[in-house]
Amino acid sequence: MLMNMRYILFTSPFCAACRPVKEFLNSVNIDGEIVDAAEDSGSEVAVKYSVMKLPTVIFLDSNRQEICRCHSIGEIKEIIGD
């Protein structure tokens, strides 16, 4: 399942809790992208995905359908089985 899974991390430069989540995601073998929700284009994507809290990690399947959302390293570890 992990091989087909991707993530989108919504973050901002002002979010202290986002840095450890970003660093953790960089250390695992899952493809993903980082969206700065403070930028205009990033905020549009955040609105599209109804992101209300940072950090938010949305895991997507191979069809780009949402599997789940996480807000902490502990939640991410539960999803990826780490």
C-alpha positions in Angstrom: 0.0 0.0 0.0 2.8 2.5 0.8 4.2 2.1 -2.7 1.0 3.5 -4.2 0.5 6.2 -1.5 1.5 9.8 -1.8 1.1 12.7 0.6 0.5 16.4 0.6 1.9 18.3 3.6 0.3 21.6 4.2 2.6 23.9 6.2 3.7 27.5 6.6 6.9 29.3 7.7 5.1 30.4 10.8 4.1 26.9 12.0 6.5 25.6 14.6 4.8 22.2 14.7 5.3 21.8 11.0 9.1 21.5 11.0 9.3 18.1 12.8 6.5 16.7 10.6 8.3 17.8 7.5 11.6 16.4 8.7 9.9 13.1 9.5 8.2 12.8 6.1 11.6 13.5 4.4 13.1 10.5 6.3 10.5 8.0 5.1 10.3 6.4 1.7 7.0 7.9 0.5 6.6 10.4 -2.4 4.9 13.6 -1.6 4.7 17.3 -2.0 4.8 20.3 0.4 2.4 23.1 0.1 2.9 26.4 1.8 -0.6 27.3 2.9 0.6 30.9 3.5 1.2 31.5 -0.2 -1.6 32.5 -2.5 -1.5 29.4 -4.7 -0.9 27.2 -1.6 -3.9 28.7 0.2 -6.1 27.9 -2.8 -5.0 24.3 -2.6 -5.6 24.3 1.2 -9.1 25.6 0.6 -9.7 22.9 -2.0 -8.8 20.2 0.5 -10.6 22.0 3.4 -7.4 22.3 5.5 -8.2 24.0 8.8 -5.1 23.2 10.9 -1.4 23.1 10.3 0.4 20.9 9.9 -2.0 18.7 7.9 -0.8 15.7 6.0 -3.2 14.2 3.5 -2.4 10.8 2.2 -3.7 10.0 -1.3 -4.0 6.7 -3.2 -2.8 6.2 -6.7 -5.9 7.9 -8.1 -5.2 10.9 -5.9 -8.2 10.1 -3.7 -7.8 11.0 0.0 -7.1 8.0 2.2 -6.7 9.9 5.5 -5.4 13.0 7.3 -2.8 13.3 10.0 -1.6 16.2 12.1 1.3 14.7 14.0 4.2 12.3 13.6 2.4 9.8 15.9 -0.6 9.7 13.6 1.6 9.4 10.5 3.5 6.5 12.1 0.1 4.7 12.7 -0.7 5.1 9.0 2.6 4.0 7.6 3.2 1.2 10.2 6.4 2.6 11.6 
